[in-house]
């Protein structure tokens, strides 16, 4: 964990203060923190240490060296989503293994009700469509590809079944003689690689359903529904009795969470020159961009940055 925290700090500290970086690591549920994580391309670390105290954070940062750490990141998925996607995969494999031995009375490895329901739906679909052979091939292909792409993968140690017990993190560390810090990094890379592989729906039509989505609050869901029914921003603001600025923040959140995808619905001004400028001078304060592109609103600037950070919009 120390190396990941040091990486996030090294990556973000030239443009963000300690408190903002700490908020990303602990997963503070604010619009600004989510935007920071997206624009800095560290969304996959958002919420990776929810119980970390600020004092411990400062201690780790103070003790970190200037040695550059390189880690894979994503601006499309949070750490919570990585964890829940893998837990769903784990429970599905556990269920399939016990079902193969006609034993459906087993202790599930997680008590999370949402994961239980998702696995129940996937398992029912597999049985109804007689896809047991297909799902086994997908599982085999997934871990074969994972081991090829991530040398030293440890994900298989955390699978359990009818006659197979899951290892603990401590046992895996002892087995491979690696410390807790390296263990966490290796596990994180496994989680991210698995998520990215399962995102290929054509390659994994069954296991793709294990991927967790980012749940929307009631207010975000309501705004999304009204927008998809054709209401304009002023109309949504009037109907919900919220300000247009708040609706704009909702729209930004919906794009960051992949619930809206057509950026051209809201970027009506010329933004290509802005993207070229941003590519040369990224991660600056919004005021700096506004001073250079007065014809763009702050909403349009932030939306363009989100699209650029996610690789959807290009300079």
Order of alpha helices (4+ residues) and beta strands (2+ residues): alpha-alpha-alpha-alpha-alpha-alpha-alpha-alpha-alpha-alpha-alpha-alpha-alpha-alpha-alpha
